[in-house]
């Protein structure tokens, strides 16, 4: 992979990380699972692509616990952003991570 491609990927990952940080400052955070993955890579040096499913789940679970977030993760044909937000709010969470399993 050439240097320009690596640099562009690093910039995209930093943008995702920054979206997470910015969103967590809101009264109710609405996060995308891909941005959360970028947050882990940039902030913690943890690359979900290199992890197994169980290890990734443990990191996401701990992230949700730390920031009082609800993980809304459903198959794409049943994925509705508004539903994830409503569920999280109704259960008293401070935000939601949206993840479409499509």
C-alpha positions in Angstrom: 0.0 0.0 0.0 1.5 3.3 -1.0 2.1 6.2 1.4 -0.8 8.4 0.0 -3.3 5.6 0.6 -2.1 5.0 4.1 -2.2 8.7 4.9 -5.8 8.9 3.5 -6.9 5.9 5.6 -5.3 7.5 8.7 -7.2 10.8 8.0 -10.5 8.9 7.6 -9.9 7.1 10.9 -9.1 10.3 12.7 -12.3 11.9 11.3 -14.3 8.9 12.7 -12.6 9.2 16.0 -13.3 12.9 16.1 -17.0 12.3 15.3 -17.3 10.0 18.3 -15.6 12.5 20.7 -17.8 15.3 19.4 -21.0 13.2 19.6 -20.2 12.1 23.2 -20.3 15.7 24.2 -24.0 16.0 23.3 -26.8 15.4 25.7 -27.7 12.2 23.8 -25.0 10.7 21.5 -25.9 8.9 18.3 -22.8 7.0 17.1 -22.1 4.9 14.1 -20.3 1.5 14.8 -17.7 2.3 12.1 -16.8 5.6 13.8 -16.5 3.7 17.1 -14.2 1.3 15.4 -12.1 4.2 14.2 -12.1 5.6 17.8 -10.6 2.4 19.1 -7.9 2.3 16.4 -6.8 5.9 16.8 -7.3 6.2 20.6 -6.5 2.8 21.9 -4.5 1.2 19.1 -7.1 -1.6 18.8 -7.9 -2.6 15.2 -11.2 -4.5 15.1 -10.2 -6.0 11.7 -7.4 -7.9 13.4 -9.6 -9.1 16.3 -11.9 -12.0 16.5 -15.6 -11.5 17.0 -15.5 -12.2 20.7 -12.7 -9.8 21.4 -14.4 -7.1 19.4 -17.6 -7.6 21.3 -15.9 -7.3 24.6 -14.4 -3.9 23.6 -17.7 -2.6 22.4 -19.5 -3.9 25.5 -16.9 -2.1 27.8 -17.2 1.1 25.6 -21.0 1.0 26.0 -20.7 0.5 29.8 -18.2 3.3 30.2 -20.3 5.8 28.3 -23.8 4.5 29.2 -24.6 3.7 25.6 -27.1 1.2 24.1 -25.9 -1.0 21.2 -28.6 -1.2 18.6 -27.4 -4.0 16.3 -29.9 -5.6 14.0 -30.0 -7.1 10.5 -30.2 -4.5 7.7 -33.8 -5.5 6.7 -35.0 -4.7 10.2 -32.7 -1.7 10.9 -34.3 1.6 11.7 -32.2 4.3 13.1 -35.2 6.0 14.9 -36.0 2.7 16.6 -32.5 2.4 18.0 -32.6 6.0 19.3 -36.1 5.5 20.9 -35.1 2.2 22.6 -31.9 3.8 24.0 -33.8 6.8 25.3 -36.7 4.8 26.8 -34.2 2.6 28.7 -32.4 5.7 30.1 -29.1 5.4 28.1 -27.1 8.5 27.3 -26.7 7.5 23.7 -26.8 4.7 21.1 -24.4 3.0 18.8 -26.1 2.1 15.5 -24.9 -1.0 13.8 -26.7 -2.5 10.8 -25.8 -6.2 10.3 -26.2 -6.1 6.6 
